[in-house]
């Protein structure tokens, strides 16, 4: 088998992620959101569409198309008030009576959401922002939005953040009533320059996607209206606090893009922290054609690794000098705390060797069939290897039938994947980011090319159960060498010594 340099392996892996990002994205007329956006940008003067205050909103509309693309063309039934919706509405109303209280003497504001918190050392820890307290100390405040539904997560243990602000929109604020009136009447709160170009784009999209033009127009108006209201709301908050920098866990969406634009108008640097996978076809970070339009975007992107940073630098959206590879502090913290302990492995499995397989809901059926075939082959070949099968948290399947095969151990879908790494000799997935995270823990990962898209000669990319078994035996027979290779490749995705890089960044910004 041909030996590849770490850079070549990393390149193959990211190309694999790119291929699957295109494959699983919703398509209309065999065209993905990225391709549709590129087509629009070739035919229309998109960057001339702006609010009357001068804000160019095409970057915002690109995200609208990306986030709504899989919904375009779907049949939507009459909305009903189910229990979850009622709980969310009640939660929003209940919180609206609570005044927003801001801590004093804050230099850096970090904006995140409840989904970023994990139970760590008996506290709920924001895995993107809380590690920065080791660098910024009490100068950092974490502003936490509720879930996207509006429901506020209830914590049964303390929140780690030293300055924690549960974000909401107070009842007596102009923004609350403006959004409520818009929800009831549909009245928009903005005017546009070059609206004729936007109307041409709407006609193009409605024709291409075979959707109702009026519905598409209404959805776009709603997206812009919320953005405008939130920009004003967040701008007022920033004027009160006067931070020297704002950190954003996710830079795309109406709220974070309103935050970035408010920061830009107040000359406060908005800084995005990479929070997930970046591929070549993610409109938030890459554009097919050059542009000088940076409105609504963060000024800086702190990427987790060189391979992501280079991808964004070449993406025509961010200033190349302001895309930095700083690493993933929480991951590094866990790596430092990792202990050699066989007890967890014995807790889940009696097999001497184990493969942790993390599934994904979007390809759940294909993965299940693949894993069952692998388990049958392990049985037939008398291989003493177990499969720890962990479904994705969004997966509604029960998978109880998998337990009929003694080689499969079903893991609770809410188990912390990072903790499960200590139980595994090998990790496997299709295109989940857990594959890269496993590699950072020096756990060799096998990517399963379920749709036979890749062309690879490495044991880390397989297309059939037979190839999978062959790769497992190869990896186990050369385990020490493979582990070293795995960690070297992982360092291209997760830059080592993140605290050092973050400290330098904040020093250069004159915050430290």
N, C-alpha and C positions, 0 to 999 in steps of 0.2 A: 504493500500500500504506500503510495507516494506521500512523503513527509512534507507538510506545508509549514511555512513560516507563520508565527503568531499573527502578523498583520494580514496574511492571506486568509487564515482561518476566520479572523474577525470580519474581513470583507465578505467572505462567503456567508457568514451568519447574518450580517446586516442586509445583504441582498435577499436572503431567505425571508427576513422580516418584511422587506419591501414587497416581495412577490405576494406574500400572504395578506399584507395590508390592501393591496389591489384586489386580490381574489375574494376576500370576505366582505369588502365594502359593498354597500348597496349600490346597485347599478340601474341605470335607466338607458335603454337602447345601447347596452354594452358600454356605458360610459360612467366612470366614477366621479365623485364630487371634485376631486383634484383636476380631472380632465375637463369637466364641465366649466369649472372656474377659469382654467387656462384658455379654453375656447372663447369665453366671454371677454377675457382680457385682450385677446387678439383682435376682436371685432369692435370693441367699444372703448370709449375714453372713460374708463371706470374711475380714474383718480380725480376727475372733475366733479364728481358727485360730492357735495359738501353741505353741511348745515350753514345757516346764515351767520353763525359765529366763526366760520372758517374751517371747522373740523371736517376733514375728509373722511368719509365713512365707508369707503370700499373695503378696507381691512375688516371692519365690523361685519359687513355683508358677506364677505368670504366665509366668515365663521358661521353666519346664519345658514348659508348653503351647505356647509360641511355638517353642521349639527342636525339640520333638518332633512338632509338628503335622503336618508333611508325612510323617512316618513312621507316624502313626496309621493303622491299617487296611492297611498294607503287609504282604504275605506275607513272612515271614522264614524262610529255610531254616536247616538245621542249620549252626551255626558250625563252620568248619574252621580249623585252624592253617596259614595260608599263610605265605609267606616274610616278608612285611611284618609280620605279626602277631608272628612269632617274633623278628624283629629288634627290634620295639618292646619285647616282654617282656624280651629279653636286655638291651636298653639300660636299662630301668627297674631290673632286678636289679643290673646292673653299677654304675650310679650310686648305688644304695642303700648300697653299701659305703663311699662317699665321705662324709666328714663335711661338714656345712654350715659354711662359715667366713664370718663377717660382718666387714666393715670397721669400724674404730673411728671415733668422732666424726662419725657420720652424722646429719644433720638431717632429710633428706628421703629416703624410700624410694620408688623408682619400680618398679612391677610391670608387666612386659610379657611378650612371648613372642618366639620366634625369627622368626616371620613378619614382625615389625616391622623387621627388619634388612635394609638394602639396601647394596650395595657402593658406597661413596662415598669419594672421595679415598684409595683403596687400603685402606680399612678397612671393617668391617661396622658400619654405623651404624644405631642405633635411631632411626627417623625421628620418633618422638613424644617420646622422653625425652632422647636425646643432645643435641639443640639447647639444652636447658635448662642444660647445663654452662656455657654462656656467661653465665648469670645466677646460678646457684647454686654454681658452682665445685666444689671437692672435697666439698662437703656432701651431694652427691647420690650415691646408690648405685642401680644398676639390677639388679633381681632378675628373671631371665629364666627363664620356664617353657619346657619343651620343646614339641614339637608336640603336638596333642591326642591323638595315638596313644601318646605317651610317648617317641617317638624323639627323640634329641637331634641337632640339626643340627651337622654338622662344618664348621667354618670354616677355609678355606684361607688366610685373611689375618687380621691382628689385629682384635680387637673394639675399637671406639672407646671405649666406656664406661670411664671412669677407675676406677670401682669396679663390677666386674661379678660378680654372684653367680648362677651356674647353679643354679636352684632345682630341688630334688627332695625326696623323702621318705626320710630315712635308714632303714636296715634296723632299727636299734635303737630307733627311735622308737615310741611307743605307737600313733601314727597309722598307721604302716605295717602293723602286725599287726592293728589294728582293721579296716582296709579289706580286708586279705587274708582275715580270718575272715569278714567280711561277704560277700566275693566267693564264698567256698566254701559258706557255710551260708545266706546270705540273711538272717541275723539283723540286725535293725535296732538302732540305738544310741540311740533317742530315744523319748519319750512325748509325746503331744499333748493339749492342752486343746481342747475343742470338736471332737474327732475325729469325732463324729457328723455334723457339717456337712461335713467333708472327705469322708466316706463317701457322703453325699448327692450331693456334686459329682461324685465318681467314677462313681456310678450314672448321673448326668445325662450326663456325657461319654461313657461307654461306650455308652449308648443312642443319643446323637446321632451318635457316630462309628462305631457298630456294631463295637466292639472288645471283646475279652475283658476283663471286669472284673478278673479275677485278675492278668492281665498288666499292665494299667494300674496296679493297686495296687502291684505289685512294682516297676514302673519309678519310681513316685513315691516309694516307700520308699527305693529306691536313691539317688535324687536328694537326698532329705533327709539320708540317712545320710552321704553324702559331704560334704555341706554342714556337718553337725555336726562331723564329724571334722576337716575343714579349718579350721573356725572356731577350734577348740581349738588346732590346730597353729600357725596363723598368729598367734593371740593370744600364744602363748608366745614366738614370734620377736619380736613387737613389744615385749613386756615387756623383752626383753634389749636391744634396740637403742634403744628410747625415742625414736623419731623425733617431730618436731613436725608432720609432715604426711606423708601417703601418697598418691602419684600412681598412678592405675590407667589403663592404656591402654584397657581394655574393662571396663565396669562390670557387665555381665550374664553370668551363668553361675554354676555352683556355687562355683568357686574365688574369683572376684572378689567375689561377693556375700558369701561367708564372710569375705573380707578387709574389706569395707566394714563388716559388722556387728561384727567384732572391733575395728575402729578406733573405731566409735561407742561400744562398751562401755568402751573405754580412753580415751575423750575425745580421740582423735586425729582430726583432720579428714581423711576420705577424699575425694580429688579425682579425678574422672574427666576424662580428656582425650578429646575427641571423636576417633574414629579412622575414621569412615566416614559414610555417608549416614544422615541422620535424616529419617524421613517422619512423616506424621500417623498412620500405622497401625503404628508400631513400639512394642510393649508395654513395652519397656525404658524408654521416655521419656514415654509418654502413656497416660492412663487416661480412660475415658469419664465416670466419676463421681468427684466429689470424695472425698478421704480424708485423714485425718491420719496414716496409716501410712507412715512413711519407713524402717522397718526393712529391713536388707539392701541399701539403696540408698546410693550415694555421697552425701556431704553437699553437695558442689559439682560442677557440670558446667562445664568450660571449653569452650565451643563454638567452632567455627572461624569462624562468621559470625553476623551479626545475625538472619538469616532462620531459622537453626536455633535460636538462643537464644529467640526469640519463640515458636517452636513448642513448645519444652519448657516455657517459663514458663506457657503456657496448657494444659499437659498434666496437671495435677492430681497430679503425683508429686513434683516438686522444689519447694523453697522458691524463689519467684520471684527473691528478692534474691541467691540463691546460684547462679544460672545466668548466667554471664558470657560475653560475646563477646570472645575473646582472640586469634583468628587461628590460623594454621597455620605455626609457625616454620620447619619444614623446607621447605615450599613457598616461603616468603618467601626463605629462604637460596638456593634454586635460582634464583629470579627475580633476585636480586642478582648471581648469578654468570653469568647468561645472556649469551652473546656472539653477536653477529651473525656467522654463519659458514655459508656456502652449501655447504661441503664435505660435511657429512653428507647433505644432500638429494641431492647428486650421487652419493653412495655408494649410495643405495637406488634412485634413479630418474633417468632421463634426461629426464623430462617437466619443462617449465618451471614448471608448477603441479601441486600434489599435495594429495590429500585423505587424511588418516590416518583409517582406519575401525577402531575398536576393537570387537571382537565380544564377545558374552556367551554362555556355554555354554548357558544356560537357554532362549535363543531363537536358537540357532545356525543351525538350518535356515532359519528365516524370514530371518535376516540374510544368509545366503549367497545365497538366491534374490534378495533385494533388490539386493545388490551386483553380482551377475551381470547383472541387468537394467540397472543403471546403466552398467556397463561397455559393454554392447551399445549403449546409447544414445549414450555418448561416442564410440564407434566410428562409429555411423551419422551423427552430427552433426559429425564431424571435429573434435572438441574435443581440444586438446592438453593433456589433464589425466590424471594418473595417480592410482591408488588404492592406497595402502599399507595392505594388509589385515592386521591383527594379531589372531589368535584369542586368546581368553581362556586363561590358563594351565591351567585345569581342562578345557578342551575337548580331547577325544580324537580329533577329526577331523583328517585330514591336509591337506585342501584343495588337494591338488596339481592337481586339475582346474581350479581357478580360474586357474592360470597359462596356460591355453590362450588367454585373452584378454590381449592385449599391454598393456592399460590397468591390469591388476591386478598388483601386486608383492606377493608373499606374504612377510610378516615373521615371524621366529621368535617364537613365542608367549611366550617368556621375556624378550624384549627389554624394557628399561626404558622404560615409556611416557613418562615425563618427558623422557628423552633424545630420543625420537622426535618430540616437539613441534617441535623446531628444524628438522625435515625437512618440516613441513606448512604449507600456506597456510590450510587449513580442516581441522577435525576433525569426525568424525561418530560417533555411537553411538546405541543405543536409550535405555537409561537408566543406563548406567554412570557412576560418579562421575568418570571420566576426561573426560567432557564438561565438567564444571564446572572441573576442573583445567586443561584446555586453555584455557578462557576466562581463567583467571588468568594464563596465559602470553600473553594477548592474541591467541589463536588463535580466530577465530570458530567456533562449534560448531553443527552441525545435528543436532537430535534427531529420530530417525526413529520416527514413531508407527506402528509395525508393525501394531498391532491397531485402528487408527482410533478411538482413545478421546478424543482432544483436539479442542477447537474453537478454532482459532487462525488469525490472519491475519498471523503473523510469519514471515519466512524462516527462522527458527531452529527451527521445528517443521513437519515435512512428513509426508505420509501415503502418497505414491506416488513411484516413481522419476522420473516426469515432473516432479512438484513439486520433487524433489531437484535435478534438473538446473537448473530455473528458479532455485532458491535459490542454487545455486553461482554461476551467471552474475550474479545480482543482487549477491551478496556481493563477488565479484571486481571488479565494475564500480564499487562504492562502498567499496572496501576500506579506505581510511584512516578514513573516518567509522565504518564498521562495527567496526573494531578498537578505536576509542575507546569506542564503545558497549559492546562486549564486555567491556572492562576495567572499565567503570563497573558493569555488572551483576555481574561476578565479585566485586567488592569487597563486595557484599551477602552473598555466600557465604563469602568469606575476608576477614576484617577486616584491613586494612592495619596495619603496624607492630606485629606480634605481640610482639616482645621488650619493647616499652614496656608493653603490657598485662600480660604475664606478670610483669614486674618489679614493677608496681604491685600485682598480686595477692599476690605473695610478701611485699611490704612490708606490705600490709594484714594479712597473717597473722602479721606480726612475725617472719618468717623471715629477712628481709634487714635 
